[in-house]
Amino acid sequence: MNSPDPGITSRFSGCLLAAACGDCLGAAYEGYSGTDLAEAYYDGRFEAGSLTMGEWTDDTSMLVATAQSIAECGEINGEDLARRYLAWFETGGRGIGRATYHAMKRLQSGTRWAEAGEKGEYAAGNGVAMRIAPVGLLHAGGLDGLREDVRDCGVITHRNDEALDGAYAVAYAVALAAAGELELETILLQILDELQPSRITDGLSECARLLEAGEPPLTALPELSLGGAAFETVPTAFYCFLRSPESVQETLVSSIVAGGDTDTRAAIAGAIGGAYSGRGHIPARWLQELPHRAGIEGVAETLCHVTVQL
């Protein structure tokens, strides 16, 4: 049996741990406005030791459930994923979104997993993008089948093309980052080449423009929009990562500082940034304070071993 090299193990762990840190940090500041947080940011008071670490929300809960399913099944198994999501929902489902709630109710009533997801405009949320990183990790060895796996994971809760395209963009970036193959200068162009025109591609194009112009977070993020739709959250998460790709700390801080849907934005940006930089780039204090860190590390290691064997 082949063992993963330390670099890829670090990137797998970094992906899940940084996503969870982003969720827990962002949860403490969700709903704040940029006006509330700007002074602290520009005064340098948003350091790793000064931010409040909250509890997991649906972002981490569903991310970990996805990773556990892939680690145990060795593939995307829609029935197993749906069972795990439903088990989480039935224990309280903290932070659950509208589309996911209705999908879980359908699963409870016996609807098949592939038909449970919400349709329509209200299903264009970020509930797939927030949990999709483990699907990207599964494809660190190759992108063949990535789109189908993203769809099979996503339709359990969201049968909306923009929700699925946003998730695909995240999974694509995570896969390349975990493999050590993400090119910072071209990643947005690569993703745009993969997607049909939509509000997702419009947002990613605007993200590229704002990065090129050097716009700071408190200007750029509101311009991209701070809401919970995939076309809002995914471009803002990419902006925060690409603005400071070598610093997980700055990626997460910039994800939080403008307010809005801080936990999901920071979770997605953290997943990409952690997969790119590895576990060692996450501030030690955040790791010490992260709830259930050992369990996250354990599933990341198992998932890494599974991926190496494929």
C-alpha positions in Angstrom: 0.0 0.0 0.0 1.4 3.4 -1.0 1.7 6.1 1.7 1.0 9.7 0.8 3.9 12.1 0.8 3.9 14.6 3.7 3.2 17.5 1.3 -0.2 16.1 0.1 -1.1 14.9 3.6 -0.5 18.5 4.8 -2.6 19.9 2.0 -5.5 17.5 2.7 -5.5 18.4 6.4 -5.0 22.0 5.7 -8.0 22.1 3.5 -10.5 20.7 6.0 -8.9 22.4 9.0 -8.8 25.8 7.4 -12.4 25.4 6.2 -13.5 24.6 9.8 -11.5 27.5 11.2 -13.1 29.8 8.7 -16.6 28.6 9.6 -16.0 28.9 13.4 -14.3 32.3 13.1 -16.9 33.6 10.6 -19.8 32.3 12.7 -18.8 34.7 15.5 -19.1 37.7 13.2 -21.9 36.7 10.8 -24.3 39.6 10.1 -21.8 42.3 11.1 -21.4 45.2 8.7 -18.1 46.3 7.3 -18.5 49.6 9.2 -18.6 47.6 12.4 -15.3 45.8 11.6 -13.3 48.2 9.5 -11.6 50.1 12.3 -10.4 46.9 13.9 -9.1 45.6 10.6 -7.2 48.7 9.6 -5.8 49.2 13.0 -4.3 45.7 12.8 -6.4 44.3 15.6 -7.7 41.4 13.6 -4.7 39.1 14.5 -4.9 35.4 14.9 -5.1 35.6 18.7 -7.8 38.3 18.9 -10.6 36.9 16.8 -13.3 35.0 18.6 -13.7 31.3 17.7 -17.3 30.3 17.5 -18.9 26.8 17.2 -19.4 24.7 14.0 -22.3 25.6 11.8 -23.8 23.6 8.9 -20.7 24.5 6.8 -18.3 22.3 8.8 -20.9 19.7 9.8 -21.8 18.9 6.2 -18.2 19.3 5.0 -17.1 16.7 7.5 -20.0 14.4 6.7 -19.0 14.6 3.1 -15.4 13.8 3.9 -16.4 10.8 6.1 -18.6 9.4 3.4 -15.9 9.6 0.7 -13.3 8.2 3.1 -15.4 5.2 4.0 -17.0 4.5 0.5 -13.9 5.4 -1.6 -16.2 7.3 -4.0 -19.2 9.6 -4.2 -22.1 7.5 -3.0 -25.3 9.6 -3.1 -27.3 7.3 -0.9 -24.6 7.3 1.9 -24.2 11.1 1.7 -27.9 11.6 2.0 -28.0 9.3 5.0 -25.3 11.2 6.7 -26.8 14.6 5.9 -30.2 13.4 7.2 -28.6 12.1 10.5 -27.0 15.5 11.0 -30.3 17.3 10.3 -32.2 15.0 12.8 -29.7 15.9 15.6 -30.5 19.7 15.2 -29.0 20.8 11.9 -27.5 24.0 13.3 -27.4 26.8 10.7 -29.3 24.9 8.1 -30.3 26.8 4.9 -33.7 26.9 3.4 -33.0 24.7 0.4 -31.2 22.1 2.5 -34.0 22.1 5.1 -36.7 21.3 2.5 -34.4 18.6 0.9 -34.0 17.0 4.3 -37.8 16.9 4.8 -38.1 15.2 1.5 -35.6 12.6 2.5 -37.5 12.0 5.7 -40.6 11.4 3.6 -38.9 8.8 1.5 -37.8 10.8 -1.6 -34.8 9.3 -3.3 -31.6 11.2 -2.8 -31.2 12.2 -6.5 -34.6 13.8 -6.5 -34.6 15.4 -3.0 -32.9 18.7 -3.8 -34.7 22.0 -4.0 -35.3 23.5 -7.5 -35.7 27.1 -8.7 -34.2 30.5 -7.8 -34.3 29.8 -4.0 -32.0 26.8 -4.6 -29.2 29.0 -6.0 -27.6 29.2 -2.5 -24.1 28.3 -1.3 -25.1 25.1 0.5 -23.3 22.9 -2.0 -20.2 25.0 -2.4 -19.6 25.1 1.4 -19.4 21.3 1.7 -17.8 20.3 -1.7 -14.1 20.6 -0.8 -13.8 16.8 0.0 -15.0 16.0 -3.5 -12.2 18.2 -4.8 -9.7 16.3 -2.6 -11.0 13.0 -4.0 -9.9 14.3 -7.4 -6.5 15.5 -6.5 -5.1 12.7 -8.6 -7.1 13.7 -11.7 -10.1 15.8 -12.7 -11.9 13.1 -14.8 -15.4 12.6 -13.4 -15.2 15.7 -11.1 -18.3 17.4 -12.7 -20.4 14.3 -12.2 -19.3 13.8 -8.6 -20.0 17.4 -7.8 -23.5 17.0 -9.2 -24.2 13.7 -7.4 -23.1 15.4 -4.1 -25.0 18.6 -4.8 -28.4 17.4 -6.1 -29.2 15.9 -2.7 -30.0 19.4 -1.5 -29.8 21.8 -4.6 -31.0 21.0 -8.1 -30.0 24.4 -9.4 -27.3 24.9 -12.1 -25.8 28.0 -10.4 -25.5 26.3 -7.0 -23.8 23.3 -8.8 -21.5 25.5 -10.9 -20.4 27.5 -7.9 -19.6 24.2 -6.1 -17.7 22.9 -9.2 -15.5 26.0 -9.2 -14.6 25.4 -5.6 -14.0 21.6 -6.1 -11.9 22.3 -9.2 -9.6 24.7 -7.3 -9.3 22.4 -4.3 -8.4 19.5 -6.5 -5.6 21.4 -8.2 -4.4 23.0 -5.0 -4.2 19.6 -3.2 -2.2 18.2 -6.0 0.2 21.1 -5.9 -0.9 22.2 -9.4 -2.9 25.3 -8.8 -1.6 28.2 -10.9 -2.5 31.5 -9.2 -2.3 33.6 -12.4 -4.6 31.4 -14.4 -7.0 29.6 -12.0 -9.9 31.9 -12.6 -9.5 31.7 -16.4 -9.4 27.9 -16.2 -12.6 27.8 -14.2 -14.3 30.3 -16.6 -13.4 28.1 -19.5 -15.1 25.2 -17.7 -18.4 26.9 -17.1 -21.3 28.2 -19.2 -22.1 32.0 -18.8 -24.1 32.7 -15.7 -24.1 34.9 -12.6 -21.3 32.7 -11.3 -19.0 33.5 -14.2 -20.0 37.1 -14.1 -18.9 37.2 -10.4 -15.6 35.4 -11.1 -14.8 37.8 -13.9 -15.5 40.7 -11.6 -13.4 39.1 -9.0 -10.5 39.0 -11.4 -11.0 42.7 -12.3 -11.0 43.7 -8.6 -7.8 41.7 -7.9 -6.1 43.3 -10.9 -7.1 46.7 -9.6 -5.8 46.0 -6.2 -9.1 46.8 -4.5 -9.0 46.1 -0.7 -11.5 43.8 1.0 -13.8 46.4 2.4 -14.3 47.8 -1.1 -14.1 44.6 -3.2 -16.3 42.3 -1.2 -19.4 44.5 -1.1 -19.0 45.2 -4.8 -19.1 41.4 -5.4 -22.0 41.1 -2.9 -22.0 39.8 0.7 -25.1 37.5 0.5 -25.6 33.7 0.6 -26.2 32.9 -3.0 -23.5 30.9 -4.7 -22.9 33.7 -7.2 -22.2 36.0 -4.3 -20.2 33.7 -1.9 -18.0 31.8 -4.4 -16.5 34.9 -6.1 -15.9 36.6 -2.8 -14.2 33.5 -1.4 -11.9 33.3 -4.5 -11.1 37.0 -4.1 -10.0 36.5 -0.4 -7.9 33.5 -1.3 -6.2 35.0 -4.4 -5.5 38.3 -2.7 -3.3 36.5 -0.1 -2.7 32.9 -1.3 0.3 32.4 0.9 -1.4 33.5 4.2 -4.4 31.4 5.5 -4.7 34.0 8.3 -5.1 36.9 5.9 -7.4 34.9 3.7 -9.8 34.2 6.6 -9.5 37.7 8.1 -10.3 39.3 4.8 -13.3 36.9 4.5 -14.7 38.1 7.7 -14.0 41.9 7.7 -16.7 43.0 5.4 -19.5 41.2 7.3 -22.5 39.5 5.7 -22.3 35.7 5.2 -18.9 35.5 6.9 -18.9 31.9 8.0 -19.6 30.3 4.6 -17.3 32.7 2.7 -14.5 32.0 5.2 -15.1 28.3 5.1 -14.9 28.2 1.3 -11.9 30.5 1.1 -10.2 28.5 3.9 -10.8 25.2 2.1 -9.0 26.5 -1.0 -6.3 28.3 0.9 -5.6 25.4 3.2 -5.4 23.0 0.3 -2.9 25.4 -1.4 -0.7 26.2 1.6 -1.1 23.2 3.9 -1.7 22.7 7.6 1.5 24.4 8.7 0.2 27.8 7.4 -2.9 27.8 9.8 -2.2 29.9 12.9 -1.4 27.6 15.9 -3.8 29.3 18.2 -6.7 28.7 15.8 -5.9 25.0 15.6 -5.7 24.8 19.4 -9.2 26.4 19.8 -10.9 24.6 16.9 -13.6 22.3 18.2 -13.1 18.6 17.4 -9.8 19.2 15.6 -8.5 15.7 16.1 -11.6 14.2 14.4 -11.2 16.5 11.4 -7.5 15.6 11.1 -8.3 11.9 11.3 -10.9 12.0 8.4 -8.5 14.2 6.3 -5.7 11.6 6.7 -8.1 8.7 5.9 -9.4 10.6 2.8 -5.8 11.2 1.7 -4.9 7.5 1.9 -8.1 6.6 0.0 -7.2 9.1 -2.8 -3.6 7.9 -3.1 -4.8 4.3 -3.7 -7.2 5.3 -6.6 
